[in-house]
Amino acid sequence: MADVMLLHNPRCSTSRAALEQVEAVGIEADVVRYLTTPLNADQLHDLIRKLEDPATDLVRRDATFAALALTDDDVATADQVVAVLTEHPKLMQRPVLVRGDRAIIGRPKDRVPAFLAD
């Protein structure tokens, strides 16, 4: 089993940078392309339980968020976040790193090395 799971979007420079940092420290990683293999509701609930960040931060507030007419009130609770991300995986913030019973959103990039060092 890998030391770290990286929820990764190879089109994202921050996600690519996180993967490079994982590889640079020689940690074995399970790289999950969450757009190709989206997390189901149970997996998202598990991720949120481990997340050191507020659950709402897991949702990107981008053009897709706006086009779907979503507001912060639509992703205020963990259950709402799971519902939105189950239906729209593209809205998941990236990268997300999971190690044991801890998880972080790898933004800004300088959060990743400290997380990997723990």
BELVEN-V570201 format. One record per residue. N is the residue number from 1. OMEGA is omega as a letter, one per 20 degrees, with the letter a starting at -180 (NA if undefined). BURIAL is # if it has 24 or more other ideal C-beta (glycine too) atoms within 12 Angstrom, else .. Layout:
n: {N/N}
omega: {OMEGA/OMEGA}
burial: {BURIAL/BURIAL}
This chain:
n: {1/2/3/4/5/6/7/8/9/10/11/12/13/14/15/16/17/18/19/20/21/22/23/24/25/26/27/28/29/30/31/32/33/34/35/36/37/38/39/40/41/42/43/44/45/46/47/48/49/50/51/52/53/54/55/56/57/58/59/60/61/62/63/64/65/66/67/68/69/70/71/72/73/74/75/76/77/78/79/80/81/82/83/84/85/86/87/88/89/90/91/92/93/94/95/96/97/98/99/100/101/102/103/104/105/106/107/108/109/110/111/112/113/114/115/116/117/118}
omega: {a/r/a/r/r/r/a/r/a/r/a/a/r/r/r/r/r/r/r/r/r/a/a/a/r/r/r/a/r/a/a/r/a/r/r/a/a/r/r/a/r/r/r/r/r/r/a/r/a/a/r/r/r/a/a/r/r/a/r/r/a/a/r/r/a/a/r/r/r/r/r/r/r/a/a/a/r/r/r/r/r/a/a/a/r/a/a/a/r/a/a/r/r/i/r/r/a/r/a/a/r/r/r/r/a/r/i/a/a/r/a/a/r/r/a/a/a/NA}
burial: {./././#/#/#/#/#/#/././#/./#/#/./#/#/#/#/#/#/././././#/./#/./#/#/./#/././././#/./././#/#/././#/#/./#/#/#/#/./#/#/#/#/#/#/./././././././././#/././././#/././#/./#/#/#/./#/#/#/./#/#/#/#/#/#/#/#/#/#/#/#/./././#/#/#/#/#/./#/./#/#/././#/#/./.}
